Amino acid sequence: MKAIGDWAAAVTFGSNGPQPQIFSEDNRLKVILAGLEPGQRIPVHPEGSSVYTFLEGRGTMHVDGEIVPVEQGVTVIMPEGAKRGMEAETRLVFLAAVALP
């Protein structure tokens, strides 16, 4: 078991994009904390089933061609293989749990 206390102290922002902090990873699941600066983005890509919970900021997720507004408190649940990406309008922090192939 791993408890995340002060996520704000753990998040890292990179000048060229997210610098994810891996909190847990095994052969089935990876849990990360990541932050984006305003204007930064993660390109659209397919991935395993996943849950993204937004802890701070505002932005958009692109999921299978649909644009989903995200902000603090929003959780987005995606099925296996959904193509997803995101873009930060403000500083954006999220916790993600992703099923591994």
Secondary structure, 3 states (H helix, E strand, C coil): CCCCCCHHHHCCEECCEECCEEEEECCCEEEEEEEECCCCEEEEEECCCEEEEEEECEEEEEECCEEEEEECCCEEEECCCCEEEEEECCCEEEEEEEECC
